[in-house]
Amino acid sequence: MPLITNEDNWIIPIIALILYLSFYQGKRGRITLVILIISLGITDAVCAQLLKPYFGRIRPSHELIEFVNLLVGKGGKWSMPSNHAANVFALFVVLSYFYEKFKYPLLILAITIAFSRVYVGVHYPADVIAGALFGYLVAWIVLTLWVILKMRELKRGHTWVWYESDLPEKYV
């Protein structure tokens, strides 16, 4: 679990995903990447800068140090909601929208990463549930706004807006 939860271990896979979406998936990949950046930017900033200080919940690694089997560093002071869970569930929503055939492996990955935060002793279960719900909601809102903007352009007669490579995989 420490291997899964350590964000340094995800640098190469994330760079590979960015390169793959940018250069090998055409317009759909670049749109996916932009929506991912927006979703993750909002999710990460709001969780870290607004929600964690607002809730002010101390991590179990700080509060229950004698009872917690800590497998990684203590992390920051606040635990609610889990940024890891929020970000990975936002990633799941966006990628599974555009690449539906990867929905279940992405869901398993998201749940595993979220669970790992509890397992290594840096979050309570409610922290990762709240983070997962928040990340899911933010990504869903960003995707919905993108679809609304695309539909508005179509109504204006801009047929150039939709290309086959622009559509999620389930519509191609």
Secondary structure, DSSP 8 states (H G I E B T S, - for coil): -HHHH-GGGGHHHHHHHHHHHHHHSHHHHHHHHHHHHHHHHHHHHIIIIIIHHHH--B-HHHHSTTT----S----SB-SS-HHHHHHHHHHHHHHHH-GGGHHHHHHHHHHHHHHHHHTTS--HHHHHHHHHHHHHHHHHHHHHHHHHHHHHHHTT-GGG--GGGS-GGG-
